[in-house]
C-alpha cells in the first residue's frame, strides 16, 4: 500500500500527504518541494493557482461534503 494519504476536506480542497508525483494533461510534472509535508489541490475550480488551492473556495460559494460509505 502507498504511503500517500488523500483527505477530502469539507467544502474545501483535496489535501494530499506523502510522496507523490502530480502531472498535467500532457504528462508534464509539476515541481513539488519534497520537504513540504502536504499539498492542497483545488476542487472548486476557482483557484488562481490551479491545480493548487489558494483558498478561493471560502469566498466563491463552493460546497461539497464527500463521505465514505459505511462498511
mmCIF file of the N, C-alpha and C atoms, coordinates in Angstrom:
data_MODEL
# 
_entry.id   MODEL 
# 
loop_
_atom_site.group_PDB 
_atom_site.id 
_atom_site.type_symbol 
_atom_site.label_atom_id 
_atom_site.label_alt_id 
_atom_site.label_comp_id 
_atom_site.label_asym_id 
_atom_site.label_entity_id 
_atom_site.label_seq_id 
_atom_site.pdbx_PDB_ins_code 
_atom_site.Cartn_x 
_atom_site.Cartn_y 
_atom_site.Cartn_z 
_atom_site.occupancy 
_atom_site.B_iso_or_equiv 
_atom_site.pdbx_formal_charge 
_atom_site.auth_seq_id 
_atom_site.auth_comp_id 
_atom_site.auth_asym_id 
_atom_site.auth_atom_id 
_atom_site.pdbx_PDB_model_num 
ATOM 1   N N  . UNK A 1 1  ? 0.834   -1.187 0.000   1.00 0.00 ? 1  UNK A N  1 
ATOM 2   C CA . UNK A 1 1  ? 0.000   0.000  0.000   1.00 0.00 ? 1  UNK A CA 1 
ATOM 3   C C  . UNK A 1 1  ? 0.878   1.248  0.000   1.00 0.00 ? 1  UNK A C  1 
ATOM 4   N N  . UNK A 1 2  ? 0.389   2.284  -0.622  1.00 0.00 ? 2  UNK A N  1 
ATOM 5   C CA . UNK A 1 2  ? 1.099   3.551  -0.755  1.00 0.00 ? 2  UNK A CA 1 
ATOM 6   C C  . UNK A 1 2  ? 1.157   4.295  0.574   1.00 0.00 ? 2  UNK A C  1 
ATOM 7   N N  . UNK A 1 3  ? 2.167   5.144  0.712   1.00 0.00 ? 3  UNK A N  1 
ATOM 8   C CA . UNK A 1 3  ? 2.286   5.986  1.890   1.00 0.00 ? 3  UNK A CA 1 
ATOM 9   C C  . UNK A 1 3  ? 1.649   7.351  1.670   1.00 0.00 ? 3  UNK A C  1 
ATOM 10  N N  . UNK A 1 4  ? 0.817   7.455  0.655   1.00 0.00 ? 4  UNK A N  1 
ATOM 11  C CA . UNK A 1 4  ? 0.128   8.717  0.355   1.00 0.00 ? 4  UNK A CA 1 
ATOM 12  C C  . UNK A 1 4  ? -1.261  8.664  0.974   1.00 0.00 ? 4  UNK A C  1 
ATOM 13  N N  . UNK A 1 5  ? -1.647  9.775  1.605   1.00 0.00 ? 5  UNK A N  1 
ATOM 14  C CA . UNK A 1 5  ? -2.985  9.891  2.184   1.00 0.00 ? 5  UNK A CA 1 
ATOM 15  C C  . UNK A 1 5  ? -3.662  11.095 1.544   1.00 0.00 ? 5  UNK A C  1 
ATOM 16  N N  . UNK A 1 6  ? -4.892  10.907 1.059   1.00 0.00 ? 6  UNK A N  1 
ATOM 17  C CA . UNK A 1 6  ? -5.665  11.985 0.444   1.00 0.00 ? 6  UNK A CA 1 
ATOM 18  C C  . UNK A 1 6  ? -6.897  12.231 1.304   1.00 0.00 ? 6  UNK A C  1 
ATOM 19  N N  . UNK A 1 7  ? -6.995  13.442 1.833   1.00 0.00 ? 7  UNK A N  1 
ATOM 20  C CA . UNK A 1 7  ? -8.146  13.839 2.645   1.00 0.00 ? 7  UNK A CA 1 
ATOM 21  C C  . UNK A 1 7  ? -9.049  14.742 1.811   1.00 0.00 ? 7  UNK A C  1 
ATOM 22  N N  . UNK A 1 8  ? -10.323 14.385 1.745   1.00 0.00 ? 8  UNK A N  1 
ATOM 23  C CA . UNK A 1 8  ? -11.303 15.229 1.066   1.00 0.00 ? 8  UNK A CA 1 
ATOM 24  C C  . UNK A 1 8  ? -11.850 16.175 2.131   1.00 0.00 ? 8  UNK A C  1 
ATOM 25  N N  . UNK A 1 9  ? -11.490 17.438 2.056   1.00 0.00 ? 9  UNK A N  1 
ATOM 26  C CA . UNK A 1 9  ? -11.891 18.412 3.068   1.00 0.00 ? 9  UNK A CA 1 
ATOM 27  C C  . UNK A 1 9  ? -13.303 18.914 2.792   1.00 0.00 ? 9  UNK A C  1 
ATOM 28  N N  . UNK A 1 10 ? -14.111 19.008 3.825   1.00 0.00 ? 10 UNK A N  1 
ATOM 29  C CA . UNK A 1 10 ? -15.477 19.516 3.700   1.00 0.00 ? 10 UNK A CA 1 
ATOM 30  C C  . UNK A 1 10 ? -15.428 20.945 3.161   1.00 0.00 ? 10 UNK A C  1 
ATOM 31  N N  . UNK A 1 11 ? -16.119 21.182 2.049   1.00 0.00 ? 11 UNK A N  1 
ATOM 32  C CA . UNK A 1 11 ? -16.192 22.497 1.412   1.00 0.00 ? 11 UNK A CA 1 
ATOM 33  C C  . UNK A 1 11 ? -14.815 23.062 1.074   1.00 0.00 ? 11 UNK A C  1 
ATOM 34  N N  . UNK A 1 12 ? -13.857 22.179 0.835   1.00 0.00 ? 12 UNK A N  1 
ATOM 35  C CA . UNK A 1 12 ? -12.502 22.646 0.564   1.00 0.00 ? 12 UNK A CA 1 
ATOM 36  C C  . UNK A 1 12 ? -11.736 21.732 -0.363  1.00 0.00 ? 12 UNK A C  1 
ATOM 37  N N  . UNK A 1 13 ? -10.418 21.808 -0.293  1.00 0.00 ? 13 UNK A N  1 
ATOM 38  C CA . UNK A 1 13 ? -9.557  21.105 -1.240  1.00 0.00 ? 13 UNK A CA 1 
ATOM 39  C C  . UNK A 1 13 ? -9.345  19.639 -0.906  1.00 0.00 ? 13 UNK A C  1 
ATOM 40  N N  . UNK A 1 14 ? -8.624  18.985 -1.785  1.00 0.00 ? 14 UNK A N  1 
ATOM 41  C CA . UNK A 1 14 ? -8.079  17.661 -1.504  1.00 0.00 ? 14 UNK A CA 1 
ATOM 42  C C  . UNK A 1 14 ? -6.718  17.905 -0.861  1.00 0.00 ? 14 UNK A C  1 
ATOM 43  N N  . UNK A 1 15 ? -6.498  17.387 0.318   1.00 0.00 ? 15 UNK A N  1 
ATOM 44  C CA . UNK A 1 15 ? -5.224  17.541 1.000   1.00 0.00 ? 15 UNK A CA 1 
ATOM 45  C C  . UNK A 1 15 ? -4.444  16.251 0.831   1.00 0.00 ? 15 UNK A C  1 
ATOM 46  N N  . UNK A 1 16 ? -3.311  16.331 0.149   1.00 0.00 ? 16 UNK A N  1 
ATOM 47  C CA . UNK A 1 16 ? -2.513  15.147 -0.154  1.00 0.00 ? 16 UNK A CA 1 
ATOM 48  C C  . UNK A 1 16 ? -1.245  15.171 0.684   1.00 0.00 ? 16 UNK A C  1 
ATOM 49  N N  . UNK A 1 17 ? -1.060  14.104 1.462   1.00 0.00 ? 17 UNK A N  1 
ATOM 50  C CA . UNK A 1 17 ? 0.101   13.976 2.326   1.00 0.00 ? 17 UNK A CA 1 
ATOM 51  C C  . UNK A 1 17 ? 0.932   12.789 1.871   1.00 0.00 ? 17 UNK A C  1 
ATOM 52  N N  . UNK A 1 18 ? 2.239   12.951 1.871   1.00 0.00 ? 18 UNK A N  1 
ATOM 53  C CA . UNK A 1 18 ? 3.130   11.876 1.461   1.00 0.00 ? 18 UNK A CA 1 
ATOM 54  C C  . UNK A 1 18 ? 3.816   12.210 0.152   1.00 0.00 ? 18 UNK A C  1 
ATOM 55  N N  . UNK A 1 19 ? 4.622   11.298 -0.314  1.00 0.00 ? 19 UNK A N  1 
ATOM 56  C CA . UNK A 1 19 ? 5.392   11.500 -1.536  1.00 0.00 ? 19 UNK A CA 1 
ATOM 57  C C  . UNK A 1 19 ? 4.570   11.065 -2.753  1.00 0.00 ? 19 UNK A C  1 
ATOM 58  N N  . UNK A 1 20 ? 4.396   11.973 -3.719  1.00 0.00 ? 20 UNK A N  1 
ATOM 59  C CA . UNK A 1 20 ? 3.626   11.674 -4.925  1.00 0.00 ? 20 UNK A CA 1 
ATOM 60  C C  . UNK A 1 20 ? 4.128   12.539 -6.074  1.00 0.00 ? 20 UNK A C  1 
ATOM 61  N N  . UNK A 1 21 ? 3.710   12.188 -7.274  1.00 0.00 ? 21 UNK A N  1 
ATOM 62  C CA . UNK A 1 21 ? 4.014   12.966 -8.469  1.00 0.00 ? 21 UNK A CA 1 
ATOM 63  C C  . UNK A 1 21 ? 2.697   13.500 -9.007  1.00 0.00 ? 21 UNK A C  1 
ATOM 64  N N  . UNK A 1 22 ? 2.693   14.772 -9.392  1.00 0.00 ? 22 UNK A N  1 
ATOM 65  C CA . UNK A 1 22 ? 1.497   15.411 -9.948  1.00 0.00 ? 22 UNK A CA 1 
ATOM 66  C C  . UNK A 1 22 ? 1.825   15.821 -11.375 1.00 0.00 ? 22 UNK A C  1 
ATOM 67  N N  . UNK A 1 23 ? 1.054   15.300 -12.341 1.00 0.00 ? 23 UNK A N  1 
ATOM 68  C CA . UNK A 1 23 ? 1.317   15.601 -13.743 1.00 0.00 ? 23 UNK A CA 1 
ATOM 69  C C  . UNK A 1 23 ? 0.100   16.257 -14.388 1.00 0.00 ? 23 UNK A C  1 
ATOM 70  N N  . UNK A 1 24 ? 0.359   17.076 -15.417 1.00 0.00 ? 24 UNK A N  1 
ATOM 71  C CA . UNK A 1 24 ? -0.724  17.738 -16.139 1.00 0.00 ? 24 UNK A CA 1 
ATOM 72  C C  . UNK A 1 24 ? -1.256  16.823 -17.238 1.00 0.00 ? 24 UNK A C  1 
ATOM 73  N N  . UNK A 1 25 ? -2.189  17.320 -18.040 1.00 0.00 ? 25 UNK A N  1 
ATOM 74  C CA . UNK A 1 25 ? -2.834  16.520 -19.093 1.00 0.00 ? 25 UNK A CA 1 
ATOM 75  C C  . UNK A 1 25 ? -1.856  16.063 -20.171 1.00 0.00 ? 25 UNK A C  1 
ATOM 76  N N  . UNK A 1 26 ? -0.711  16.739 -20.270 1.00 0.00 ? 26 UNK A N  1 
ATOM 77  C CA . UNK A 1 26 ? 0.291   16.362 -21.272 1.00 0.00 ? 26 UNK A CA 1 
ATOM 78  C C  . UNK A 1 26 ? 1.397   15.491 -20.684 1.00 0.00 ? 26 UNK A C  1 
ATOM 79  N N  . UNK A 1 27 ? 1.275   15.139 -19.411 1.00 0.00 ? 27 UNK A N  1 
ATOM 80  C CA . UNK A 1 27 ? 2.255   14.284 -18.766 1.00 0.00 ? 27 UNK A CA 1 
ATOM 81  C C  . UNK A 1 27 ? 3.441   15.017 -18.160 1.00 0.00 ? 27 UNK A C  1 
ATOM 82  N N  . UNK A 1 28 ? 3.373   16.344 -18.123 1.00 0.00 ? 28 UNK A N  1 
ATOM 83  C CA . UNK A 1 28 ? 4.452   17.138 -17.539 1.00 0.00 ? 28 UNK A CA 1 
ATOM 84  C C  . UNK A 1 28 ? 4.277   17.223 -16.033 1.00 0.00 ? 28 UNK A C  1 
ATOM 85  N N  . UNK A 1 29 ? 5.344   16.984 -15.292 1.00 0.00 ? 29 UNK A N  1 
ATOM 86  C CA . UNK A 1 29 ? 5.278   17.004 -13.834 1.00 0.00 ? 29 UNK A CA 1 
ATOM 87  C C  . UNK A 1 29 ? 5.342   18.431 -13.287 1.00 0.00 ? 29 UNK A C  1 
ATOM 88  N N  . UNK A 1 30 ? 4.499   18.698 -12.295 1.00 0.00 ? 30 UNK A N  1 
ATOM 89  C CA . UNK A 1 30 ? 4.568   19.963 -11.569 1.00 0.00 ? 30 UNK A CA 1 
ATOM 90  C C  . UNK A 1 30 ? 5.741   19.869 -10.599 1.00 0.00 ? 30 UNK A C  1 
ATOM 91  N N  . UNK A 1 31 ? 6.498   20.956 -10.437 1.00 0.00 ? 31 UNK A N  1 
ATOM 92  C CA . UNK A 1 31 ? 7.591   20.923 -9.464  1.00 0.00 ? 31 UNK A CA 1 
ATOM 93  C C  . UNK A 1 31 ? 7.015   20.947 -8.040  1.00 0.00 ? 31 UNK A C  1 
ATOM 94  N N  . UNK A 1 32 ? 7.371   19.950 -7.255  1.00 0.00 ? 32 UNK A N  1 
ATOM 95  C CA . UNK A 1 32 ? 6.908   19.856 -5.874  1.00 0.00 ? 32 UNK A CA 1 
ATOM 96  C C  . UNK A 1 32 ? 8.114   19.811 -4.949  1.00 0.00 ? 32 UNK A C  1 
ATOM 97  N N  . UNK A 1 33 ? 8.037   20.520 -3.849  1.00 0.00 ? 33 UNK A N  1 
ATOM 98  C CA . UNK A 1 33 ? 9.103   20.538 -2.853  1.00 0.00 ? 33 UNK A CA 1 
ATOM 99  C C  . UNK A 1 33 ? 9.019   19.258 -2.029  1.00 0.00 ? 33 UNK A C  1 
ATOM 100 N N  . UNK A 1 34 ? 10.019  18.382 -2.105  1.00 0.00 ? 34 UNK A N  1 
ATOM 101 C CA . UNK A 1 34 ? 9.958   17.112 -1.368  1.00 0.00 ? 34 UNK A CA 1 
ATOM 102 C C  . UNK A 1 34 ? 9.950   17.306 0.150   1.00 0.00 ? 34 UNK A C  1 
ATOM 103 N N  . UNK A 1 35 ? 10.353  18.467 0.628   1.00 0.00 ? 35 UNK A N  1 
ATOM 104 C CA . UNK A 1 35 ? 10.353  18.737 2.064   1.00 0.00 ? 35 UNK A CA 1 
ATOM 105 C C  . UNK A 1 35 ? 8.979   19.184 2.571   1.00 0.00 ? 35 UNK A C  1 
ATOM 106 N N  . UNK A 1 36 ? 8.093   19.552 1.666   1.00 0.00 ? 36 UNK A N  1 
ATOM 107 C CA . UNK A 1 36 ? 6.759   20.004 2.064   1.00 0.00 ? 36 UNK A CA 1 
ATOM 108 C C  . UNK A 1 36 ? 5.916   18.782 2.423   1.00 0.00 ? 36 UNK A C  1 
ATOM 109 N N  . UNK A 1 37 ? 5.302   18.758 3.605   1.00 0.00 ? 37 UNK A N  1 
ATOM 110 C CA . UNK A 1 37 ? 4.589   17.549 4.050   1.00 0.00 ? 37 UNK A CA 1 
ATOM 111 C C  . UNK A 1 37 ? 3.247   17.306 3.367   1.00 0.00 ? 37 UNK A C  1 
ATOM 112 N N  . UNK A 1 38 ? 2.619   18.357 2.805   1.00 0.00 ? 38 UNK A N  1 
ATOM 113 C CA . UNK A 1 38 ? 1.298   18.183 2.188   1.00 0.00 ? 38 UNK A CA 1 
ATOM 114 C C  . UNK A 1 38 ? 1.048   19.272 1.150   1.00 0.00 ? 38 UNK A C  1 
ATOM 115 N N  . UNK A 1 39 ? 0.181   18.948 0.201   1.00 0.00 ? 39 UNK A N  1 
ATOM 116 C CA . UNK A 1 39 ? -0.269  19.903 -0.815  1.00 0.00 ? 39 UNK A CA 1 
ATOM 117 C C  . UNK A 1 39 ? -1.791  19.865 -0.857  1.00 0.00 ? 39 UNK A C  1 
ATOM 118 N N  . UNK A 1 40 ? -2.404  21.026 -1.063  1.00 0.00 ? 40 UNK A N  1 
ATOM 119 C CA . UNK A 1 40 ? -3.856  21.123 -1.192  1.00 0.00 ? 40 UNK A CA 1 
ATOM 120 C C  . UNK A 1 40 ? -4.187  21.366 -2.661  1.00 0.00 ? 40 UNK A C  1 
ATOM 121 N N  . UNK A 1 41 ? -5.017  20.495 -3.225  1.00 0.00 ? 41 UNK A N  1 
ATOM 122 C CA . UNK A 1 41 ? -5.435  20.628 -4.615  1.00 0.00 ? 41 UNK A CA 1 
ATOM 123 C C  . UNK A 1 41 ? -6.860  21.176 -4.675  1.00 0.00 ? 41 UNK A C  1 
ATOM 124 N N  . UNK A 1 42 ? -7.060  22.143 -5.555  1.00 0.00 ? 42 UNK A N  1 
ATOM 125 C CA . UNK A 1 42 ? -8.340  22.828 -5.710  1.00 0.00 ? 42 UNK A CA 1 
ATOM 126 C C  . UNK A 1 42 ? -9.438  21.868 -6.174  1.00 0.00 ? 42 UNK A C  1 
ATOM 127 N N  . UNK A 1 43 ? -10.625 22.010 -5.565  1.00 0.00 ? 43 UNK A N  1 
ATOM 128 C CA . UNK A 1 43 ? -11.810 21.289 -6.032  1.00 0.00 ? 43 UNK A CA 1 
ATOM 129 C C  . UNK A 1 43 ? -12.863 22.243 -6.571  1.00 0.00 ? 43 UNK A C  1 
ATOM 130 N N  . UNK A 1 44 ? -12.783 23.528 -6.210  1.00 0.00 ? 44 UNK A N  1 
ATOM 131 C CA . UNK A 1 44 ? -13.838 24.461 -6.621  1.00 0.00 ? 44 UNK A CA 1 
ATOM 132 C C  . UNK A 1 44 ? -13.647 24.970 -8.045  1.00 0.00 ? 44 UNK A C  1 
ATOM 133 N N  . UNK A 1 45 ? -12.422 24.868 -8.577  1.00 0.00 ? 45 UNK A N  1 
ATOM 134 C CA . UNK A 1 45 ? -12.155 25.321 -9.934  1.00 0.00 ? 45 UNK A CA 1 
ATOM 135 C C  . UNK A 1 45 ? -11.893 26.808 -10.059 1.00 0.00 ? 45 UNK A C  1 
ATOM 136 N N  . UNK A 1 46 ? -11.880 27.523 -8.948  1.00 0.00 ? 46 UNK A N  1 
ATOM 137 C CA . UNK A 1 46 ? -11.734 28.982 -8.989  1.00 0.00 ? 46 UNK A CA 1 
ATOM 138 C C  . UNK A 1 46 ? -10.355 29.472 -8.548  1.00 0.00 ? 46 UNK A C  1 
ATOM 139 N N  . UNK A 1 47 ? -9.466  28.589 -8.168  1.00 0.00 ? 47 UNK A N  1 
ATOM 140 C CA . UNK A 1 47 ? -8.146  28.991 -7.686  1.00 0.00 ? 47 UNK A CA 1 
ATOM 141 C C  . UNK A 1 47 ? -7.370  29.742 -8.761  1.00 0.00 ? 47 UNK A C  1 
ATOM 142 N N  . UNK A 1 48 ? -6.658  30.755 -8.349  1.00 0.00 ? 48 UNK A N  1 
ATOM 143 C CA . UNK A 1 48 ? -5.773  31.477 -9.260  1.00 0.00 ? 48 UNK A CA 1 
ATOM 144 C C  . UNK A 1 48 ? -4.434  30.790 -9.401  1.00 0.00 ? 48 UNK A C  1 
ATOM 145 N N  . UNK A 1 49 ? -4.270  29.653 -8.732  1.00 0.00 ? 49 UNK A N  1 
ATOM 146 C CA . UNK A 1 49 ? -3.018  28.900 -8.740  1.00 0.00 ? 49 UNK A CA 1 
ATOM 147 C C  . UNK A 1 49 ? -3.286  27.424 -9.037  1.00 0.00 ? 49 UNK A C  1 
ATOM 148 N N  . UNK A 1 50 ? -4.245  27.152 -9.911  1.00 0.00 ? 50 UNK A N  1 
ATOM 149 C CA . UNK A 1 50 ? -4.582  25.762 -10.252 1.00 0.00 ? 50 UNK A CA 1 
ATOM 150 C C  . UNK A 1 50 ? -3.354  24.986 -10.693 1.00 0.00 ? 50 UNK A C  1 
ATOM 151 N N  . UNK A 1 51 ? -3.247  23.728 -10.312 1.00 0.00 ? 51 UNK A N  1 
ATOM 152 C CA . UNK A 1 51 ? -4.239  22.895 -9.648  1.00 0.00 ? 51 UNK A CA 1 
ATOM 153 C C  . UNK A 1 51 ? -4.221  23.012 -8.124  1.00 0.00 ? 51 UNK A C  1 
ATOM 154 N N  . UNK A 1 52 ? -3.421  23.937 -7.598  1.00 0.00 ? 52 UNK A N  1 
ATOM 155 C CA . UNK A 1 52 ? -3.284  24.081 -6.160  1.00 0.00 ? 52 UNK A CA 1 
ATOM 156 C C  . UNK A 1 52 ? -4.356  25.007 -5.598  1.00 0.00 ? 52 UNK A C  1 
ATOM 157 N N  . UNK A 1 53 ? -4.758  24.750 -4.371  1.00 0.00 ? 53 UNK A N  1 
ATOM 158 C CA . UNK A 1 53 ? -5.761  25.557 -3.693  1.00 0.00 ? 53 UNK A CA 1 
ATOM 159 C C  . UNK A 1 53 ? -5.133  26.860 -3.208  1.00 0.00 ? 53 UNK A C  1 
ATOM 160 N N  . UNK A 1 54 ? -5.863  27.962 -3.395  1.00 0.00 ? 54 UNK A N  1 
ATOM 161 C CA . UNK A 1 54 ? -5.419  29.252 -2.866  1.00 0.00 ? 54 UNK A CA 1 
ATOM 162 C C  . UNK A 1 54 ? -6.439  29.827 -1.879  1.00 0.00 ? 54 UNK A C  1 
ATOM 163 N N  . UNK A 1 55 ? -7.412  29.023 -1.472  1.00 0.00 ? 55 UNK A N  1 
ATOM 164 C CA . UNK A 1 55 ? -8.412  29.454 -0.500  1.00 0.00 ? 55 UNK A CA 1 
ATOM 165 C C  . UNK A 1 55 ? -9.639  30.119 -1.090  1.00 0.00 ? 55 UNK A C  1 
ATOM 166 N N  . UNK A 1 56 ? -9.711  30.237 -2.408  1.00 0.00 ? 56 UNK A N  1 
ATOM 167 C CA . UNK A 1 56 ? -10.847 30.905 -3.052  1.00 0.00 ? 56 UNK A CA 1 
ATOM 168 C C  . UNK A 1 56 ? -12.174 30.214 -2.748  1.00 0.00 ? 56 UNK A C  1 
ATOM 169 N N  . UNK A 1 57 ? -12.145 28.910 -2.455  1.00 0.00 ? 57 UNK A N  1 
ATOM 170 C CA . UNK A 1 57 ? -13.383 28.180 -2.157  1.00 0.00 ? 57 UNK A CA 1 
ATOM 171 C C  . UNK A 1 57 ? -14.161 28.826 -1.011  1.00 0.00 ? 57 UNK A C  1 
ATOM 172 N N  . UNK A 1 58 ? -13.468 29.541 -0.131  1.00 0.00 ? 58 UNK A N  1 
ATOM 173 C CA . UNK A 1 58 ? -14.116 30.177 1.013   1.00 0.00 ? 58 UNK A CA 1 
ATOM 174 C C  . UNK A 1 58 ? -15.009 31.345 0.605   1.00 0.00 ? 58 UNK A C  1 
ATOM 175 N N  . UNK A 1 59 ? -14.730 31.948 -0.545  1.00 0.00 ? 59 UNK A N  1 
ATOM 176 C CA . UNK A 1 59 ? -15.493 33.136 -0.951  1.00 0.00 ? 59 UNK A CA 1 
ATOM 177 C C  . UNK A 1 59 ? -16.304 32.958 -2.227  1.00 0.00 ? 59 UNK A C  1 
ATOM 178 N N  . UNK A 1 60 ? -16.222 31.795 -2.871  1.00 0.00 ? 60 UNK A N  1 
ATOM 179 C CA . UNK A 1 60 ? -16.935 31.622 -4.139  1.00 0.00 ? 60 UNK A CA 1 
ATOM 180 C C  . UNK A 1 60 ? -18.216 30.798 -4.002  1.00 0.00 ? 60 UNK A C  1 
ATOM 181 N N  . UNK A 1 61 ? -18.550 30.404 -2.776  1.00 0.00 ? 61 UNK A N  1 
ATOM 182 C CA . UNK A 1 61 ? -19.782 29.648 -2.572  1.00 0.00 ? 61 UNK A CA 1 
ATOM 183 C C  . UNK A 1 61 ? -19.651 28.154 -2.786  1.00 0.00 ? 61 UNK A C  1 
ATOM 184 N N  . UNK A 1 62 ? -18.432 27.647 -2.880  1.00 0.00 ? 62 UNK A N  1 
ATOM 185 C CA . UNK A 1 62 ? -18.229 26.211 -3.103  1.00 0.00 ? 62 UNK A CA 1 
ATOM 186 C C  . UNK A 1 62 ? -18.697 25.418 -1.887  1.00 0.00 ? 62 UNK A C  1 
ATOM 187 N N  . UNK A 1 63 ? -19.503 24.400 -2.142  1.00 0.00 ? 63 UNK A N  1 
ATOM 188 C CA . UNK A 1 63 ? -19.951 23.497 -1.094  1.00 0.00 ? 63 UNK A CA 1 
ATOM 189 C C  . UNK A 1 63 ? -19.876 22.065 -1.582  1.00 0.00 ? 63 UNK A C  1 
ATOM 190 N N  . UNK A 1 64 ? -19.226 21.224 -0.812  1.00 0.00 ? 64 UNK A N  1 
ATOM 191 C CA . UNK A 1 64 ? -19.152 19.806 -1.138  1.00 0.00 ? 64 UNK A CA 1 
ATOM 192 C C  . UNK A 1 64 ? -18.703 19.046 0.104   1.00 0.00 ? 64 UNK A C  1 
ATOM 193 N N  . UNK A 1 65 ? -19.487 18.074 0.486   1.00 0.00 ? 65 UNK A N  1 
ATOM 194 C CA . UNK A 1 65 ? -19.120 17.218 1.605   1.00 0.00 ? 65 UNK A CA 1 
ATOM 195 C C  . UNK A 1 65 ? -19.197 15.771 1.111   1.00 0.00 ? 65 UNK A C  1 
ATOM 196 N N  . UNK A 1 66 ? -18.041 15.163 0.964   1.00 0.00 ? 66 UNK A N  1 
ATOM 197 C CA . UNK A 1 66 ? -17.970 13.800 0.481   1.00 0.00 ? 66 UNK A CA 1 
ATOM 198 C C  . UNK A 1 66 ? -17.682 12.887 1.664   1.00 0.00 ? 66 UNK A C  1 
ATOM 199 N N  . UNK A 1 67 ? -18.571 11.927 1.886   1.00 0.00 ? 67 UNK A N  1 
ATOM 200 C CA . UNK A 1 67 ? -18.432 10.999 2.996   1.00 0.00 ? 67 UNK A CA 1 
ATOM 201 C C  . UNK A 1 67 ? -18.308 9.585  2.446   1.00 0.00 ? 67 UNK A C  1 
ATOM 202 N N  . UNK A 1 68 ? -17.333 8.848  2.962   1.00 0.00 ? 68 UNK A N  1 
ATOM 203 C CA . UNK A 1 68 ? -17.141 7.461  2.528   1.00 0.00 ? 68 UNK A CA 1 
ATOM 204 C C  . UNK A 1 68 ? -18.319 6.620  2.984   1.00 0.00 ? 68 UNK A C  1 
ATOM 205 N N  . UNK A 1 69 ? -18.712 5.623  2.179   1.00 0.00 ? 69 UNK A N  1 
ATOM 206 C CA . UNK A 1 69 ? -19.835 4.767  2.585   1.00 0.00 ? 69 UNK A CA 1 
ATOM 207 C C  . UNK A 1 69 ? -19.472 3.933  3.812   1.00 0.00 ? 69 UNK A C  1 
ATOM 208 N N  . UNK A 1 70 ? -20.469 3.648  4.638   1.00 0.00 ? 70 UNK A N  1 
ATOM 209 C CA . UNK A 1 70 ? -20.257 2.792  5.810   1.00 0.00 ? 70 UNK A CA 1 
ATOM 210 C C  . UNK A 1 70 ? -19.922 1.389  5.334   1.00 0.00 ? 70 UNK A C  1 
ATOM 211 N N  . UNK A 1 71 ? -19.063 0.755  6.065   1.00 0.00 ? 71 UNK A N  1 
ATOM 212 C CA . UNK A 1 71 ? -18.657 -0.625 5.683   1.00 0.00 ? 71 UNK A CA 1 
ATOM 213 C C  . UNK A 1 71 ? -19.702 -1.633 6.034   1.00 0.00 ? 71 UNK A C  1 
# 
